[in-house]
Amino acid sequence: MAPAAPTSSTETPGPDAIFGLGGNDVINGLGGNDLLCGGDGNDMPNGGDGNDRIEGGNGNDAINGNAADDTLHRDAGNDNVLGGIGTDNSFGEAGNDNLNGQQGTNTNDGGPGHNACMNPSRGQPGATNC
């Protein structure tokens, strides 16, 4: 069975729920408090402004929380995560992940695998488990 075709979606400035399902999806949340789910495949969900929940799904994903306070969840795969500005919580499953909390007080949990964490705000309260 062939994988689903790649999709691209840019949503409204308000709150949205976007589900990429299978395929290599590019999802842009823009403003609002969004729920972005990449599903299976190598996805690129971008949160935009707003307090977003972003789920990469299985595959090698590039997740960008952008501005505000985000919850970033990754399933199996070798993922690259940028938290952006704000207080971000990043949780991972199996895979070799690169986690960059960027600005703000962040919590990074790489999950099992060989993970690399970078948090410029390390002097602030927060936790890193790589």
N, C-alpha and C positions, 0 to 999 in steps of 0.2 A: 504494500500500500504506500503510495507516495505521500510525503508530508504535505500539510496544508500550505498553500501559497503565502508568502509574506504579506503582511497587511500593515497599513499605516493609518493612524487615527489621531486627529487633533480635535479636542473637545471644546466645550464652551467655557466661558470665564467662571461659571457657577459650579456647584458640586456635580460630579459625574461618577458613574460606575462603568468602567470599561473592561471588557474581558476579551483578551486576544486569542485564547484557546490555543490550538496548534499552529505551528509555523513560526517564522522569525518576524516578530511584531515590533513596530515602532509606535509607541503610544505617548502622546503629549497631553498632560492633564490641564495645563494652563492654570487658571485661578480656581478658587473653591476648594473645599475639603473633599478630595477625590479618593475613590477606590480604583486602583489600577492593577489588573491581573494579567500577566503575560502568558501564562499557561506553558505548555511544552514548546520547546524551540529556543533559539538564541535571541532573546528579546531585549529591547531598549525602551523600558518605561521611564518617562521623565515626569516628575511630579508637578513642577511649576509652583506658583504661589499657593498657599493654603496648607492646612495640616492633613497630609495625605497618608493613606495606607497603600503601600506598593508591594505586590507579591510577584517576584520574578518567575516562579515556576521552575520546572525541570529544564535544564539546558545551561549554556554558558551565557549569562545575562550581563548587561551593562545597565545598572540601576542608578538613577540620579534623583535624589530627593528634592533638590533645589531649595527654595526658600521655605521658611516656617518649620514647624515641628512635625517630623515624619516618622512613621513606623515602616521599616524596610525589612521584608522577609524574603529569604532566598531558599529555594529547595536545592536538590542535588545538582551539581554542576560547578564549574570554575567561574565564579562571578566577580565582577568589578563593581564596587559600590561607592558612590559619592554621596555623603549625607547632605551637604549644603549648609546654608545658614540656618541656625535654629537648634533646638534640642531634638536629636534623632536617636531612635532605638533601632539597632540593626541586629537581626537574628539569622543564623545560617544553619544549613544542614551539611551533609557530606560534600566535600569538594575543596579545592585549593582556591581560596577567595582573597581578594585584595579589598580591604576596607579602609576608606578615608573619611573620617568623621567631619573633616573641614571645620568650620566655625561653629561654636556653640558647645553646650555640655552634652556629650554623646555617650551612649552605651553601645559597645560593639561586642557581639558574641559570634565568633567565626564558625563555631560548630566543629565537627571532626574534619581533619585534613590539615594541610600545611597552609596556614593563613598568614597574611601580612596585614598589620593594622597600623594606621597612622592617624593621630589625633592632635592637631596643632594646639587645641585647648586643653592639653593634658594637665595643666596646672589647675584647672577648674574641677569641680566635682564631676564625677562620671566614672565609668568602668570600662575596661577593655579586657576581653578574654579571647586571645587568639590561640 
